[in-house]
């Protein structure tokens, strides 16, 4: 996923957590709020409770790939999204995480 579509700054994460709405599945929690950037930005928060660095980095890579597939539908939206992984996400593969993200995007009405 290109750098312009990533959420990086700590203040942006805090703003999404404070002002955003949240939706959850067993493996993921999605927070989102509007931004003034004119494009979607996605960030990931994965605690050390989920696993060691190898597991956390794998999850970030897989989630970036999942959102890369959703990018054409999200590109014109002006929102910031933060995905928080729960411990059950550690053993999930691409297909399961794709289904979870799909559920969350539809449940939150970001994508119809």
C-alpha positions as CSV (number, residue, x, y, z in Angstrom):
1,X,0.0,0.0,0.0
2,X,1.4,3.4,-1.0
3,X,2.7,5.7,1.7
4,X,0.1,8.4,1.0
5,X,-2.7,6.0,2.1
6,X,-1.0,5.1,5.4
7,X,-1.7,6.7,8.8
8,X,1.6,7.3,10.6
9,X,1.5,10.1,13.1
10,X,0.6,9.4,16.7
11,X,-1.6,12.4,16.9
12,X,-3.7,11.1,13.9
13,X,-4.1,7.7,15.7
14,X,-5.2,9.5,18.9
15,X,-7.7,11.6,17.0
16,X,-9.3,8.5,15.4
17,X,-9.5,6.7,18.7
18,X,-10.9,9.8,20.5
19,X,-13.4,11.1,17.8
20,X,-14.0,8.0,15.7
21,X,-16.7,5.3,15.7
22,X,-15.8,1.7,16.2
23,X,-17.0,-1.7,14.9
24,X,-15.6,-5.1,15.9
25,X,-15.3,-8.7,15.0
26,X,-13.6,-11.5,17.0
27,X,-10.2,-10.8,15.4
28,X,-10.3,-7.1,14.5
29,X,-11.6,-3.7,15.7
30,X,-12.1,-0.9,13.1
31,X,-12.1,2.7,14.2
32,X,-12.8,5.5,11.6
33,X,-13.4,9.2,11.4
34,X,-13.5,11.9,8.8
35,X,-10.3,13.7,7.8
36,X,-9.4,16.8,5.7
37,X,-6.9,15.1,3.5
38,X,-9.3,14.3,0.7
39,X,-8.2,10.6,0.6
40,X,-8.5,7.5,2.8
41,X,-5.6,6.8,5.2
42,X,-5.3,3.4,7.0
43,X,-3.2,2.6,10.1
44,X,-2.7,-0.6,12.1
45,X,-2.3,-1.0,15.8
46,X,-1.0,-4.4,16.9
47,X,-0.1,-5.0,20.6
48,X,2.7,-7.1,21.8
49,X,0.0,-9.4,23.4
50,X,-0.8,-10.6,19.8
51,X,2.7,-12.2,19.4
52,X,6.3,-11.5,18.8
53,X,7.7,-9.1,16.1
54,X,7.5,-11.8,13.4
55,X,3.8,-12.4,14.0
56,X,3.0,-8.6,14.3
57,X,4.8,-7.7,11.1
58,X,3.2,-10.6,9.2
59,X,-0.2,-9.3,10.3
60,X,0.6,-5.8,9.2
61,X,1.7,-7.1,5.8
62,X,-1.4,-9.2,5.3
63,X,-3.7,-6.3,6.4
64,X,-1.9,-3.9,4.1
65,X,-2.6,-6.4,1.2
66,X,-6.2,-6.7,2.3
67,X,-6.7,-2.9,2.2
68,X,-4.8,-2.7,-1.1
69,X,-7.6,-4.8,-2.6
70,X,-10.2,-2.5,-1.2
71,X,-8.3,0.7,-2.2
72,X,-10.2,1.3,-5.5
73,X,-13.5,1.5,-3.6
74,X,-12.1,3.5,-0.7
75,X,-9.8,5.9,-2.7
76,X,-12.4,8.7,-3.1
77,X,-13.5,8.7,0.6
78,X,-12.0,11.2,3.0
79,X,-11.7,9.1,6.1
80,X,-9.0,7.8,8.5
81,X,-9.2,4.2,9.5
82,X,-7.4,2.4,12.3
83,X,-7.5,-1.4,12.6
84,X,-6.7,-2.9,15.9
85,X,-5.8,-6.6,16.0
86,X,-6.9,-8.8,18.8
87,X,-5.0,-11.9,19.9
88,X,-7.2,-14.2,17.7
89,X,-5.9,-12.5,14.6
90,X,-2.4,-14.0,15.1
91,X,-3.4,-17.4,13.5
92,X,-5.6,-16.0,10.8
93,X,-4.7,-16.1,7.1
94,X,-5.4,-13.7,4.3
95,X,-8.8,-15.0,3.5
96,X,-10.1,-14.9,7.0
97,X,-8.8,-11.3,7.6
98,X,-10.2,-10.3,4.2
99,X,-13.7,-11.5,5.3
100,X,-13.3,-9.7,8.7
101,X,-12.3,-6.4,7.0
102,X,-15.2,-6.8,4.5
103,X,-17.7,-7.3,7.3
104,X,-16.3,-4.3,9.2
105,X,-16.4,-2.0,6.1
106,X,-20.0,-3.0,5.4
107,X,-21.1,-2.8,9.0
108,X,-19.7,0.7,9.3
109,X,-21.2,1.7,6.0
110,X,-17.9,2.9,4.7
111,X,-18.5,0.6,1.7
112,X,-22.0,-0.4,0.7
